[in-house]
């Protein structure tokens, strides 16, 4: 099916290109802006991080899902609407190239777990 044959007449490839470019830009920003922050990544496993972190911003709930664990120990979380966050085992939650800091900002994993905002999968 070509874009011109869609009933709506919209080019469906444009939103996917925009999404791909947004994800690539966010990844690049993560690499540059956080390059100096490292934890002892040798012993860090994805099992050390929650599967989901729940944050609120202006009364709206956002679910940040575990996306990747970088070699330097940074865990990246993404929402379905492409907001990104980052945290390390010993660090605090940070917003990455987004406008929704919310009530997770500057909390440690321990803080997030004790406040009921971090959800782990059974091991």
MOHUHU-V856908 format. One record per residue. N is the residue number from 1. RES is the residue in one small letter. SS is DSSP state (helix for helix, strand for strand, loop for the rest). NEAR is the number of other C-alpha atoms within 8 Angstrom. D_CENTER is the distance of its C-alpha to the mean C-alpha in Angstrom with 2 decimals. Layout:
((N,RES,SS,NEAR,D_CENTER) (N,RES,SS,NEAR,D_CENTER))
This chain:
((1,x,loop,4,33.28) (2,x,loop,5,33.17) (3,x,helix,10,31.36) (4,x,helix,7,34.79) (5,x,helix,7,35.64) (6,x,loop,9,32.83) (7,x,loop,4,34.40) (8,x,loop,4,32.22) (9,x,loop,8,32.96) (10,x,loop,7,29.36) (11,x,loop,7,27.98) (12,x,helix,7,25.11) (13,x,helix,7,24.10) (14,x,helix,7,23.17) (15,x,helix,7,20.07) (16,x,helix,8,18.82) (17,x,helix,8,19.65) (18,x,helix,8,17.87) (19,x,helix,8,14.61) (20,x,helix,8,15.14) (21,x,helix,8,15.93) (22,x,helix,8,12.91) (23,x,helix,9,10.56) (24,x,helix,8,13.15) (25,x,helix,8,13.32) (26,x,helix,11,9.70) (27,x,helix,8,10.20) (28,x,helix,8,13.55) (29,x,helix,11,12.62) (30,x,helix,10,10.45) (31,x,helix,8,13.57) (32,x,helix,7,16.03) (33,x,helix,7,14.83) (34,x,loop,8,13.85) (35,x,loop,8,16.59) (36,x,loop,5,18.82) (37,x,loop,5,16.63) (38,x,loop,9,17.39) (39,x,loop,10,18.12) (40,x,loop,8,20.61) (41,x,helix,9,18.55) (42,x,helix,4,21.65) (43,x,helix,5,21.43) (44,x,loop,9,17.69) (45,x,loop,7,16.81) (46,x,helix,6,13.96) (47,x,helix,6,16.38) (48,x,helix,7,15.87) (49,x,loop,11,12.39) (50,x,loop,11,11.99) (51,x,loop,10,11.03) (52,x,strand,11,9.76) (53,x,strand,12,9.34) (54,x,strand,11,11.35) (55,x,strand,12,11.64) (56,x,strand,11,14.38) (57,x,strand,11,15.00) (58,x,loop,5,18.57) (59,x,loop,5,19.42) (60,x,strand,6,16.75) (61,x,strand,8,14.59) (62,x,strand,9,10.91) (63,x,strand,10,9.38) (64,x,strand,14,5.77) (65,x,strand,10,6.45) (66,x,strand,12,6.63) (67,x,strand,8,6.29) (68,x,strand,7,8.39) (69,x,strand,10,10.59) (70,x,loop,8,12.17) (71,x,loop,6,15.92) (72,x,loop,8,15.91) (73,x,loop,13,14.12) (74,x,loop,13,10.67) (75,x,strand,13,7.99) (76,x,strand,13,4.56) (77,x,strand,12,2.26) (78,x,strand,13,2.82) (79,x,loop,11,6.14) (80,x,loop,7,9.35) (81,x,loop,5,10.22) (82,x,loop,7,7.65) (83,x,loop,11,6.26) (84,x,strand,14,3.39) (85,x,strand,12,4.03) (86,x,strand,12,6.15) (87,x,strand,13,9.14) (88,x,loop,11,12.28) (89,x,loop,12,15.05) (90,x,loop,7,17.22) (91,x,loop,8,15.07) (92,x,loop,11,13.52) (93,x,loop,14,10.19) (94,x,strand,11,9.57) (95,x,strand,12,8.27) (96,x,strand,11,7.68) (97,x,loop,8,10.13) (98,x,loop,8,10.01) (99,x,loop,5,12.82) (100,x,loop,7,11.73) (101,x,loop,10,11.95) (102,x,helix,9,13.40) (103,x,helix,7,14.84) (104,x,helix,12,12.12) (105,x,loop,10,12.62) (106,x,loop,7,14.71) (107,x,loop,10,14.85) (108,x,loop,12,15.15) (109,x,helix,14,14.30) (110,x,helix,7,17.96) (111,x,helix,8,17.76) (112,x,helix,13,14.94) (113,x,helix,10,16.98) (114,x,helix,7,20.24) (115,x,loop,7,19.23) (116,x,loop,7,18.20) (117,x,loop,10,14.55) (118,x,strand,13,13.32) (119,x,strand,10,14.53) (120,x,loop,8,15.64) (121,x,loop,6,17.17) (122,x,loop,3,20.83) (123,x,loop,3,21.75))
